[in-house]
Amino acid sequence: QSSIQAVEHALKHNQTLFISAQKDSRTENPTADDVFTYGTRSSILQVMRMPNGSLKLLAEGICRAQMQSSLLTEDGFIEVVCDDLPTTNAEQTIELEAIWRQLKSLYSTYAQLKENVPADLVTMVKTAQDMDYISDTIAVQIRNLS
């Protein structure tokens, strides 16, 4: 319910959310101490209201962010002040190139084993900034590794 309230508030105001993971998914009503302080400042692109009262949300990450302070609102959601975290070392180096070649190789193998993963994801990279963006996308694609 608190997440729904946060989305409703964001829709009425600036359409942005700070999205972070809960430390323990079994916690029913998380407080600021129950979520990680690092997350993503995101923009709400689409909201679908489901018949059971839940929401299906499509959000686009704007940038990495860190929660600086939080406040439990009257509506029951956690309102945060966060600082955007710039990408560090976004320059092309020999070490970055070597790490990227290794990641490309591992991801290509993974994509061959998993049907619904975009295999051409790593071929679009031209700059260190692209590597940063694509690395985040790869992290989302492999989130369900067992």
ChimeraX attribute file (.defattr): number of C-alpha atoms within 10 A of each C-alpha:
attribute: neighborCount
match mode: 1-to-1
recipient: residues
	/A:1	13
	/A:2	15
	/A:3	15
	/A:4	16
	/A:5	15
	/A:6	19
	/A:7	19
	/A:8	13
	/A:9	17
	/A:10	15
	/A:11	17
	/A:12	8
	/A:13	9
	/A:14	10
	/A:15	15
	/A:16	20
	/A:17	22
	/A:18	24
	/A:19	20
	/A:20	16
	/A:21	13
	/A:22	16
	/A:23	12
	/A:24	10
	/A:25	11
	/A:26	8
	/A:27	10
	/A:28	8
	/A:29	12
	/A:30	17
	/A:31	15
	/A:32	17
	/A:33	10
	/A:34	14
	/A:35	17
	/A:36	14
	/A:37	21
	/A:38	19
	/A:39	20
	/A:40	22
	/A:41	23
	/A:42	19
	/A:43	20
	/A:44	17
	/A:45	12
	/A:46	11
	/A:47	14
	/A:48	10
	/A:49	10
	/A:50	9
	/A:51	7
	/A:52	6
	/A:53	9
	/A:54	12
	/A:55	15
	/A:56	12
	/A:57	14
	/A:58	12
	/A:59	17
	/A:60	15
	/A:61	16
	/A:62	14
	/A:63	17
	/A:64	18
	/A:65	21
	/A:66	19
	/A:67	22
	/A:68	11
	/A:69	13
	/A:70	15
	/A:71	13
	/A:72	13
	/A:73	13
	/A:74	7
	/A:75	11
	/A:76	16
	/A:77	21
	/A:78	19
	/A:79	17
	/A:80	18
	/A:81	12
	/A:82	19
	/A:83	15
	/A:84	15
	/A:85	14
	/A:86	10
	/A:87	11
	/A:88	7
	/A:89	11
	/A:90	14
	/A:91	10
	/A:92	12
	/A:93	11
	/A:94	9
	/A:95	9
	/A:96	15
	/A:97	13
	/A:98	11
	/A:99	12
	/A:100	17
	/A:101	13
	/A:102	12
	/A:103	15
	/A:104	16
	/A:105	13
	/A:106	11
	/A:107	21
	/A:108	18
	/A:109	12
	/A:110	15
	/A:111	18
	/A:112	12
	/A:113	10
	/A:114	12
	/A:115	9
	/A:116	9
	/A:117	16
	/A:118	14
	/A:119	15
	/A:120	10
	/A:121	16
	/A:122	21
	/A:123	9
	/A:124	10
	/A:125	14
	/A:126	9
	/A:127	11
	/A:128	17
	/A:129	15
	/A:130	13
	/A:131	19
	/A:132	15
	/A:133	13
	/A:134	17
	/A:135	17
	/A:136	11
	/A:137	13
	/A:138	16
	/A:139	10
	/A:140	10
	/A:141	16
	/A:142	14
	/A:143	8
	/A:144	7
	/A:145	5
	/A:146	4
